Amino acid sequence: MADKPQQRRAVALRYDPARDTAPKVVAKGKGRTADQIIALARKNAVPVRPDPALVQVLSRLNLDQDIPPEVYRAVAAILAFLYRVNRPVG
């Protein structure tokens, strides 16, 4: 019997050092909702980084919930990636 394909999942984080003590989950969803989150991010030039294992952990959190310390390292790697992508060239 073939495995049923899993629906795409997406989680969006916000981190503003001026107001947040840790990154927060600001959107999450699967299937069509995940596709909409990803499309909206791309439309607004927000980099998207696939990481199914991290999405699985983060999708268990509530909206506006700080990420747990156990995933700081993984999220820090993503934030570092985003800072490099958004760094002005010159």
N, CA, C and O atoms as a MOPAC input file, in Angstrom:
PM7 MOZYME 1SCF
protein

 N      0.85200 1    -1.17500 1     0.00000 1
 C      0.00000 1     0.00000 1     0.00000 1
 C      0.89600 1     1.23700 1     0.00000 1
 O      1.82600 1     1.32000 1     0.80300 1
 N      0.63800 1     2.17900 1    -0.86900 1
 C      1.44900 1     3.39500 1    -0.96700 1
 C      1.11200 1     4.34700 1     0.17300 1
 O     -0.03000 1     4.44300 1     0.62100 1
 N      2.15200 1     5.04700 1     0.62400 1
 C      1.93400 1     6.05300 1     1.66100 1
 C      1.18600 1     7.23300 1     1.07200 1
 O      1.41900 1     7.62200 1    -0.07300 1
 N      0.29300 1     7.79400 1     1.85500 1
 C     -0.42900 1     8.98200 1     1.43900 1
 C      0.53400 1    10.17400 1     1.49900 1
 O      1.19900 1    10.37300 1     2.51600 1
 N      0.61700 1    10.97100 1     0.42000 1
 C      1.53300 1    12.11400 1     0.46200 1
 C      1.08000 1    13.11000 1     1.53100 1
 O     -0.11000 1    13.38200 1     1.69200 1
 N      2.06500 1    13.64400 1     2.25300 1
 C      1.74800 1    14.60900 1     3.29400 1
 C      1.47000 1    15.96800 1     2.67800 1
 O      2.07400 1    16.34100 1     1.67200 1
 N      0.55600 1    16.70200 1     3.28400 1
 C      0.27800 1    18.05000 1     2.84100 1
 C      1.45900 1    18.95300 1     3.20300 1
 O      2.12900 1    18.75200 1     4.21600 1
 N      1.69100 1    19.93400 1     2.36500 1
 C      2.73400 1    20.90800 1     2.66500 1
 C      2.33400 1    21.67900 1     3.91600 1
 O      1.16100 1    21.99200 1     4.12000 1
 N      3.32100 1    21.97700 1     4.74800 1
 C      3.10300 1    22.77600 1     5.95100 1
 C      3.98700 1    24.00200 1     5.88200 1
 O      5.05500 1    23.98100 1     5.27000 1
 N      3.53400 1    25.07000 1     6.51400 1
 C      4.32700 1    26.29400 1     6.56700 1
 C      4.12300 1    26.95700 1     7.92300 1
 O      3.03700 1    26.91700 1     8.50100 1
 N      5.18700 1    27.56100 1     8.40700 1
 C      5.14600 1    28.34100 1     9.64200 1
 C      5.90000 1    29.63100 1     9.37300 1
 O      7.00500 1    29.61400 1     8.83000 1
 N      5.30200 1    30.74100 1     9.75400 1
 C      5.95400 1    32.04000 1     9.60200 1
 C      6.34700 1    32.55300 1    10.98300 1
 O      5.57600 1    32.48200 1    11.94000 1
 N      7.56700 1    33.06900 1    11.05100 1
 C      8.07600 1    33.61700 1    12.30700 1
 C      8.28800 1    35.11100 1    12.18100 1
 O      8.52900 1    35.62900 1    11.09100 1
 N      8.19700 1    35.79400 1    13.30500 1
 C      8.53900 1    37.20700 1    13.37500 1
 C      9.55300 1    37.35400 1    14.49600 1
 O      9.42100 1    36.75600 1    15.56300 1
 N     10.56500 1    38.16000 1    14.22800 1
 C     11.50600 1    38.49600 1    15.30100 1
 C     11.92000 1    39.93900 1    15.14400 1
 O     12.59700 1    40.30700 1    14.18500 1
 N     11.51100 1    40.74500 1    16.08600 1
 C     11.87200 1    42.15500 1    16.14900 1
 C     12.57200 1    42.35600 1    17.48500 1
 O     11.91700 1    42.39200 1    18.52700 1
 N     13.90300 1    42.48900 1    17.46700 1
 C     14.63700 1    42.60200 1    18.73500 1
 C     14.16400 1    43.75000 1    19.61700 1
 O     14.36000 1    43.71800 1    20.83200 1
 N     13.54600 1    44.75900 1    19.02300 1
 C     13.06900 1    45.89000 1    19.81000 1
 C     11.83700 1    45.55200 1    20.64800 1
 O     11.56600 1    46.20900 1    21.65300 1
 N     11.09100 1    44.52100 1    20.23200 1
 C      9.87300 1    44.20900 1    20.98600 1
 C      9.69900 1    42.74600 1    21.35800 1
 O      8.85400 1    42.42200 1    22.19200 1
 N     10.47700 1    41.86000 1    20.76100 1
 C     10.32200 1    40.42700 1    21.02100 1
 C     11.49100 1    39.90400 1    21.84000 1
 O     12.64000 1    40.28200 1    21.61100 1
 N     11.19300 1    39.03300 1    22.79500 1
 C     12.26400 1    38.37500 1    23.55000 1
 C     12.78100 1    37.14900 1    22.81400 1
 O     13.88700 1    36.67600 1    23.07600 1
 N     11.97800 1    36.64200 1    21.89800 1
 C     12.35000 1    35.48000 1    21.08000 1
 C     11.49100 1    35.51600 1    19.82700 1
 O     10.45800 1    36.18500 1    19.81100 1
 N     11.89700 1    34.80900 1    18.77400 1
 C     11.02300 1    34.72900 1    17.59300 1
 C      9.66700 1    34.15300 1    17.97300 1
 O      9.56500 1    33.29600 1    18.85000 1
 N      8.63100 1    34.63400 1    17.30400 1
 C      7.26000 1    34.19700 1    17.57200 1
 C      6.64600 1    33.59400 1    16.31400 1
 O      6.97200 1    33.98400 1    15.19300 1
 N      5.75700 1    32.64300 1    16.52700 1
 C      4.97100 1    32.07200 1    15.43600 1
 C      3.84600 1    33.05900 1    15.12900 1
 O      3.02800 1    33.36500 1    15.99700 1
 N      3.80700 1    33.55900 1    13.88300 1
 C      2.76900 1    34.52500 1    13.51600 1
 C      1.79100 1    33.97600 1    12.48600 1
 O      0.74100 1    34.57500 1    12.25800 1
 N      2.11200 1    32.86500 1    11.87100 1
 C      1.18600 1    32.20500 1    10.94200 1
 C      1.61400 1    30.75600 1    10.80900 1
 O      2.79900 1    30.43200 1    10.88800 1
 N      0.64000 1    29.89500 1    10.60600 1
 C      0.94100 1    28.48000 1    10.37600 1
 C     -0.23900 1    27.84600 1     9.67500 1
 O     -1.37800 1    28.29200 1     9.81400 1
 N      0.04600 1    26.80300 1     8.92300 1
 C     -1.02500 1    26.11300 1     8.24600 1
 C     -0.50300 1    24.96800 1     7.41400 1
 O      0.70400 1    24.77400 1     7.27400 1
 N     -1.43400 1    24.21600 1     6.86600 1
 C     -1.07500 1    23.10500 1     5.99300 1
 C     -1.96000 1    23.14900 1     4.77100 1
 O     -3.01600 1    23.78100 1     4.77200 1
 N     -1.52000 1    22.47000 1     3.72500 1
 C     -2.29300 1    22.42900 1     2.48800 1
 C     -2.42000 1    23.79700 1     1.85400 1
 O     -1.42800 1    24.50200 1     1.66600 1
 N     -3.64600 1    24.16800 1     1.52700 1
 C     -3.90100 1    25.44400 1     0.85800 1
 C     -3.44500 1    26.62700 1     1.71400 1
 O     -2.91600 1    27.60100 1     1.17800 1
 N     -3.63600 1    26.56100 1     3.01500 1
 C     -3.20000 1    27.65100 1     3.89300 1
 C     -1.68900 1    27.79200 1     3.84600 1
 O     -1.18000 1    28.91200 1     3.79800 1
 N     -0.96500 1    26.69300 1     3.85900 1
 C      0.49800 1    26.74200 1     3.75900 1
 C      0.91500 1    27.36700 1     2.43300 1
 O      1.82900 1    28.19100 1     2.38800 1
 N      0.24600 1    26.97500 1     1.36000 1
 C      0.55400 1    27.55600 1     0.05200 1
 C      0.33100 1    29.06800 1     0.05000 1
 O      1.10500 1    29.81300 1    -0.55200 1
 N     -0.72700 1    29.51900 1     0.72400 1
 C     -1.01000 1    30.95300 1     0.79600 1
 C      0.04800 1    31.69100 1     1.62500 1
 O      0.45700 1    32.79500 1     1.26500 1
 N      0.48600 1    31.09000 1     2.72000 1
 C      1.53600 1    31.69600 1     3.54200 1
 C      2.80800 1    31.85400 1     2.71700 1
 O      3.44400 1    32.90800 1     2.73800 1
 N      3.17000 1    30.80800 1     1.99700 1
 C      4.39100 1    30.83900 1     1.18700 1
 C      4.25700 1    31.85600 1     0.05200 1
 O      5.19200 1    32.61000 1    -0.21600 1
 N      3.11500 1    31.88100 1    -0.60600 1
 C      2.89800 1    32.83700 1    -1.70100 1
 C      2.95500 1    34.27300 1    -1.19200 1
 O      3.54200 1    35.13900 1    -1.84200 1
 N      2.35500 1    34.53100 1    -0.04200 1
 C      2.37300 1    35.87100 1     0.53300 1
 C      3.79500 1    36.28200 1     0.91000 1
 O      4.19400 1    37.42800 1     0.70300 1
 N      4.54600 1    35.34700 1     1.46000 1
 C      5.94400 1    35.64500 1     1.80300 1
 C      6.72400 1    36.00800 1     0.54500 1
 O      7.43400 1    37.01400 1     0.52300 1
 N      6.60100 1    35.21600 1    -0.47500 1
 C      7.33400 1    35.48000 1    -1.72600 1
 C      6.89400 1    36.79900 1    -2.36400 1
 O      7.72300 1    37.55100 1    -2.87500 1
 N      5.59500 1    37.07500 1    -2.33300 1
 C      5.07400 1    38.32400 1    -2.89400 1
 C      5.68000 1    39.53400 1    -2.18600 1
 O      5.88700 1    40.57900 1    -2.80400 1
 N      5.96400 1    39.39300 1    -0.89800 1
 C      6.50800 1    40.49500 1    -0.10500 1
 C      8.01300 1    40.39400 1     0.08400 1
 O      8.57500 1    41.02300 1     0.98100 1
 N      8.66300 1    39.60800 1    -0.75600 1
 C     10.12500 1    39.45400 1    -0.74900 1
 C     10.65800 1    38.95200 1     0.58600 1
 O     11.76400 1    39.30400 1     0.99800 1
 N      9.86600 1    38.13100 1     1.25300 1
 C     10.31200 1    37.48300 1     2.48900 1
 C     10.91400 1    36.14700 1     2.08100 1
 O     10.22600 1    35.31000 1     1.49800 1
 N     12.19200 1    35.93900 1     2.38100 1
 C     12.81300 1    34.67000 1     1.99400 1
 C     12.10300 1    33.47300 1     2.63400 1
 O     11.64600 1    33.53400 1     3.77600 1
 N     12.02700 1    32.40600 1     1.87700 1
 C     11.40100 1    31.16000 1     2.33300 1
 C     12.48700 1    30.10200 1     2.37000 1
 O     13.23500 1    29.92700 1     1.40800 1
 N     12.56400 1    29.40400 1     3.48300 1
 C     13.57400 1    28.35100 1     3.61500 1
 C     12.89200 1    27.06000 1     4.03700 1
 O     12.34400 1    26.99000 1     5.13700 1
 N     12.91200 1    26.04700 1     3.19900 1
 C     12.28000 1    24.78300 1     3.57100 1
 C     13.08000 1    24.05000 1     4.63500 1
 O     14.29300 1    23.88400 1     4.51000 1
 N     12.39800 1    23.61900 1     5.67400 1
 C     13.00800 1    22.82100 1     6.73600 1
 C     11.88800 1    22.00400 1     7.38000 1
 O     11.35300 1    22.38800 1     8.42000 1
 N     11.53500 1    20.87100 1     6.75700 1
 C     10.38100 1    20.09200 1     7.23000 1
 C     10.45000 1    19.70000 1     8.70600 1
 O      9.42500 1    19.71100 1     9.38800 1
 N     11.61700 1    19.36000 1     9.20300 1
 C     11.71800 1    18.95200 1    10.61000 1
 C     11.40300 1    20.11900 1    11.54200 1
 O     10.70300 1    19.95300 1    12.54100 1
 N     11.92500 1    21.29900 1    11.20800 1
 C     11.65600 1    22.47000 1    12.04600 1
 C     10.19000 1    22.88300 1    11.94500 1
 O      9.58200 1    23.24900 1    12.95200 1
 N      9.62000 1    22.82900 1    10.75200 1
 C      8.20300 1    23.16600 1    10.57900 1
 C      7.34300 1    22.23000 1    11.40800 1
 O      6.34800 1    22.65700 1    11.99500 1
 N      7.70900 1    20.97200 1    11.46300 1
 C      6.94600 1    20.01100 1    12.25900 1
 C      6.93000 1    20.41800 1    13.73500 1
 O      5.89100 1    20.33900 1    14.39000 1
 N      8.07200 1    20.84900 1    14.25300 1
 C      8.15200 1    21.28500 1    15.65300 1
 C      7.37600 1    22.57500 1    15.84900 1
 O      6.57300 1    22.68600 1    16.77500 1
 N      7.61300 1    23.55600 1    14.97700 1
 C      7.00100 1    24.87200 1    15.14500 1
 C      5.49600 1    24.85500 1    14.92800 1
 O      4.78500 1    25.68000 1    15.50300 1
 N      4.99900 1    23.93700 1    14.11500 1
 C      3.55900 1    23.89500 1    13.85100 1
 C      2.76400 1    23.44100 1    15.07600 1
 O      1.54200 1    23.58900 1    15.10600 1
 N      3.42600 1    22.90100 1    16.06100 1
 C      2.75300 1    22.49700 1    17.30600 1
 C      2.52600 1    23.67400 1    18.24600 1
 O      1.76200 1    23.56900 1    19.20600 1
 N      3.19000 1    24.79800 1    17.96900 1
 C      3.07200 1    25.96900 1    18.82800 1
 C      1.81000 1    26.75300 1    18.49000 1
 O      1.26700 1    26.64300 1    17.39100 1
 N      1.35800 1    27.54100 1    19.45100 1
 C      0.21700 1    28.42500 1    19.23700 1
 C      0.67100 1    29.69800 1    18.53900 1
 O      1.84600 1    30.05800 1    18.60800 1
 N     -0.24500 1    30.37500 1    17.87400 1
 C      0.06500 1    31.66500 1    17.27800 1
 C      0.47000 1    32.64800 1    18.37000 1
 O     -0.07400 1    32.61400 1    19.47400 1
 N      1.41300 1    33.51100 1    18.06600 1
 C      1.98100 1    34.50900 1    18.98100 1
 C      2.76100 1    33.89900 1    20.13900 1
 O      3.08400 1    34.59400 1    21.10300 1
 N      3.06300 1    32.61900 1    20.05300 1
 C      3.85600 1    31.96100 1    21.08600 1
 C      5.33300 1    32.08100 1    20.73000 1
 O      5.72700 1    31.88900 1    19.58000 1
 N      6.15300 1    32.40700 1    21.75200 1
 C      7.60100 1    32.40300 1    21.55800 1
 C      8.05600 1    30.99000 1    21.23200 1
 O      7.50400 1    30.01400 1    21.74000 1
 N      9.06400 1    30.89300 1    20.38100 1
 C      9.60300 1    29.56300 1    20.11200 1
 C     10.31000 1    29.06900 1    21.36400 1
 O     10.83800 1    29.88300 1    22.12200 1
 N     10.33800 1    27.77100 1    21.60600 1
 C     10.99200 1    27.24000 1    22.79800 1
 C     12.51200 1    27.26300 1    22.65400 1
 O     13.03600 1    27.17900 1    21.54400 1
 N     13.21600 1    27.37700 1    23.77800 1
 C     14.68200 1    27.40800 1    23.73900 1
 C     15.30400 1    26.22100 1    23.00700 1
 O     16.40100 1    26.34500 1    22.46200 1
 N     14.63100 1    25.08300 1    22.98300 1
 C     15.17500 1    23.89300 1    22.33600 1
 C     15.38600 1    24.08600 1    20.83100 1
 O     16.19000 1    23.37400 1    20.23000 1
 N     14.67800 1    25.03400 1    20.21600 1
 C     14.83700 1    25.23900 1    18.77500 1
 C     15.55100 1    26.55200 1    18.43300 1
 O     15.59800 1    26.94800 1    17.26900 1
 N     16.10300 1    27.22300 1    19.44500 1
 C     16.82400 1    28.47900 1    19.20400 1
 C     17.94100 1    28.29800 1    18.17300 1
 O     18.09500 1    29.12200 1    17.27200 1
 N     18.70700 1    27.23500 1    18.30500 1
 C     19.84900 1    27.03700 1    17.40800 1
 C     19.39100 1    26.92100 1    15.94600 1
 O     19.98500 1    27.52700 1    15.05400 1
 N     18.34300 1    26.14700 1    15.71300 1
 C     17.84600 1    25.97300 1    14.34800 1
 C     17.28400 1    27.28200 1    13.80700 1
 O     17.53200 1    27.63100 1    12.65300 1
 N     16.53500 1    28.00500 1    14.62400 1
 C     15.96400 1    29.27800 1    14.18500 1
 C     17.06500 1    30.31100 1    14.00400 1
 O     16.99100 1    31.13200 1    13.09000 1
 N     18.08500 1    30.28900 1    14.85400 1
 C     19.20800 1    31.22100 1    14.70300 1
 C     19.90400 1    31.00500 1    13.36000 1
 O     20.32300 1    31.96600 1    12.71600 1
 N     20.02700 1    29.76500 1    12.94300 1
 C     20.64300 1    29.47900 1    11.63900 1
 C     19.79500 1    30.07200 1    10.51400 1
 O     20.33600 1    30.59600 1     9.54000 1
 N     18.48600 1    29.99300 1    10.64200 1
 C     17.60000 1    30.57400 1     9.62900 1
 C     17.70500 1    32.09400 1     9.64000 1
 O     17.77700 1    32.71800 1     8.58200 1
 N     17.71300 1    32.69600 1    10.83700 1
 C     17.84100 1    34.15000 1    10.91300 1
 C     19.16700 1    34.61900 1    10.32800 1
 O     19.21400 1    35.64400 1     9.64800 1
 N     20.24000 1    33.88400 1    10.58400 1
 C     21.54000 1    34.24200 1    10.01000 1
 C     21.47100 1    34.16900 1     8.48300 1
 O     22.00400 1    35.03800 1     7.79200 1
 N     20.81900 1    33.13700 1     7.96600 1
 C     20.62200 1    33.01300 1     6.51700 1
 C     19.85800 1    34.22400 1     5.97900 1
 O     20.23200 1    34.78800 1     4.95100 1
 N     18.80300 1    34.61700 1     6.66200 1
 C     17.99400 1    35.74800 1     6.21000 1
 C     18.78100 1    37.04700 1     6.24600 1
 O     18.65900 1    37.86700 1     5.33600 1
 N     19.58400 1    37.24600 1     7.28100 1
 C     20.40300 1    38.45900 1     7.35200 1
 C     21.40500 1    38.50000 1     6.19900 1
 O     21.65200 1    39.56200 1     5.62900 1
 N     21.98200 1    37.34600 1     5.85500 1
 C     22.92300 1    37.30400 1     4.72200 1
 C     22.21300 1    37.61600 1     3.41700 1
 O     22.73500 1    38.35600 1     2.58400 1
 N     21.02100 1    37.05300 1     3.23500 1
 C     20.25200 1    37.28200 1     2.00900 1
 C     19.86400 1    38.75500 1     1.88000 1
 O     19.88500 1    39.31000 1     0.78200 1
 N     19.51900 1    39.37300 1     2.97600 1
 C     19.03600 1    40.75800 1     2.95000 1
 C     20.14100 1    41.80600 1     3.09400 1
 O     19.86900 1    43.00500 1     3.03800 1
 N     21.38100 1    41.36000 1     3.27700 1
 C     22.48400 1    42.29800 1     3.46100 1
 C     22.73500 1    43.07000 1     2.16800 1
 O     22.81100 1    42.48200 1     1.08900 1
 N     22.86100 1    44.38500 1     2.28400 1
 C     23.15100 1    45.15700 1     1.06700 1
 C     24.51500 1    44.77000 1     0.48300 1
 O     25.47500 1    44.53000 1     1.21500 1
 N     24.57500 1    44.71600 1    -0.82200 1
 C     25.82100 1    44.38000 1    -1.52100 1
 C     26.59300 1    45.67900 1    -1.73400 1
 O     26.02500 1    46.69800 1    -2.12800 1
 N     27.89800 1    45.62400 1    -1.46700 1
 C     28.67400 1    46.83100 1    -1.72900 1
 C     29.81600 1    47.03700 1    -0.84100 1
 O     30.53600 1    48.02700 1    -0.98000 1

